[in-house]
Amino acid sequence: MTTADIDNINVASFDPMPTPLEIIERLPLTVAAAESVRAGRQALRAILDRQDPRFFVVVGPCSIHDPVAGMDYARRLKALADEVGDTLLLVMRVYFEKPRTTTGWKGFINDPDMDDSFRIDRGIEEARRFLLAVAELGLPVGTEALDPISPQYIGDLITWTAIGARTTESQTHRELSSGLSTPVGFKNGTNGDVGIAVNAIVSASRPHSFLGINEQGRSSIVRTRGNRYGHLVLRGGDGRPNYDTVSVQIATEALAKAKLPANIVVDCSHANSHKKPELQPKVLADVVNQVRLGNQSIVGAMIESNLVAGNQPIPDDPAKLIYGCSVTDACVDWETTEKALREAAVLLRDVLPARL
């Protein structure tokens, strides 16, 4: 019996993907990369467990679209990470998947050529290649988990994971987070609701069973143990910031009420900077000042940063792209980033050890 009139009527085609194992075998984890990931995760867990007094900062491009410029940024960040490493743990922001409110470029994995050819098979392989190169520098990497299948291809190279404001309320992403091997930061909702993220942290800390794939690409029941390293990321909402002392205190109390550790990260971009990238260093400075004045719950920050300030539309001719400039959210430039992080390290150096 034919079912062409009722089954997959809006699907144009099914194009085969290489399995996670096939991609991993092409680009295997090296000893140096594995040690980098292992050390980064251990350091983050120690910070969240309050066994390491350092402050962590997830910093880097809003999204990766040019691996050459991305590696240029990674090398600069690695040098800075070594310089401030006694006080700050720098994690490079490497986002390959971008949630869209309506339409737009969905990121390097989805459309690596930025021409609507959607070579996801090539995007996932090139994403792994890039992550492997960054890890081999000895630099930990943070990314956003958007597609529930992607972690099987690249998860072994990730140190820190974010769940975005649009997906924090999603059951799929809460279940996914419960099985991730990294600490996971849950952002408050786009309307500023912290309760959504608190509920997500609780949910992800519990075991779950859900439909997924294994390394062989076979549909599987994924059974998780739960992830106890979920934490809250404040990113503002509805055009209003929420990194001020009152908002942070309210968030701290919400975590305590849910019997969760008081671990808060402040995202210096989005509504916290009114989507004006030049305000991000001021947000970071305010957060640093709160820590200096005795705040115990803020353990990290996020900054959208690139080689060149601002952002650019995607041109029809890729050769016209400005090197090192974002094609998604606007970023601060490298010089501004370097200055802000050095200043933060100086101001926090003598304060953080007292938090243990």
Secondary structure, DSSP 8 states (H G I E B T S, - for coil): ---TTTSSTT---------HHHHHHHS---HHHHHHHHHHHHHHHHHHTTSS--EEEEEE-SS---HHHHHHHHHHHHHHHHHHTTTEEEEEE-------SSSS---TTT-TTSSS---HHHHHHHHHHHHHHHHHTT--EEEE--SSSTHHHHGGG-SEEEE-TTTTT-HHHHHHHHH-SS-EEEE--TT--HHHHHHHHHHHTS--EEEEE-TT--EEEEE----TTEEEEE--BTTB---SHHHHHHHHHHHHHTT----EEEE-SGGGGTT-GGGHHHHHHHHHHHHHTT--SEEEEEEEB-SSSBB----SSGGGS-TT-BSSS-BB-HHHHHHHHHHHHHHHTTTGGGG-
